């Protein structure tokens, strides 16, 4: 699925093996730890209903996170892949542990979906529209005070999209082993946020960066 790319860091952190298809920009989960299979499958079902919100940082990260590219072993060596995740994107520390605030931020920021029906949700139904009424036990965070018909409102620009982190997506992130996470805030060289820089790149500039990384193998 194309929109799985935006969550590649979570699937990698949970222990999945990934393949990236460079011809269509899609990512496949090609192996899942047996004990995490149901969690991964449920998350993939929900993710298939999300919009493709991957940005250039996600596009660069996939070249480091994918175990295979086009069905072949990733041509980037281990050191180069770790360098992308640590030095360029600040997804991980030097030991390869994922910064918890970073990947959880990705979870929230990428979880947008649309609806074919106004004032209703054709994808997630009441899970989306009743979140201000039905509050799951133990749920943290800010409560929504909108009425059900105030979600996916219609206007002259079309039906509004909504941001929703489903329980299945939350379960995926909660299943990441603690040994693979670190809570320490990211440190960025010279106070430059590289991810913000990558977001401003054109597709040609991003492709050029990727080719330069490959040439250093």
QUIHU-V751951 format. One record per backbone hydrogen bond with DSSP energy under -1.0 kcal/mol. NH is the residue of the N-H (numbers start at 1). CO is the residue of the C=O. Records with the same first field share a line. If there is no record, write none. Layout:
NH->CO, CO
This chain:
5->2
7->4
8->5
11->7
12->8
13->9
14->10
15->12
16->11
17->31
19->28
20->68
21->26
25->21
27->1
28->19
30->17
31->17
36->33
37->34
40->36
41->37
42->38
43->39
44->40
45->41
46->42
47->43
48->44
49->46
50->47
51->112
53->51
59->55
60->56
61->57
62->58
64->61
65->61
66->62
67->18
68->18
69->72
70->20
72->69
74->67
81->77
82->78
83->79
84->80
85->81
86->82
87->83
88->83
89->84
91->85
92->85
93->97
96->93
98->180
99->91
100->182
103->99
104->100
105->101
106->102
107->103
108->104
109->105
110->106
112->110
113->162
119->152
125->121
127->124
128->125
129->125
130->126
131->128
133->130
134->130
139->136
150->147
151->148
155->158
158->155
160->153
162->113
164->111
170->166
171->167
172->168
173->169
174->170
175->171
176->173
180->177
181->178
182->98
191->188
192->189
194->192
197->193
198->194
199->195
201->198
206->202
207->203
208->204
209->205
210->206
211->207
212->208
213->209
214->210
215->211
217->214
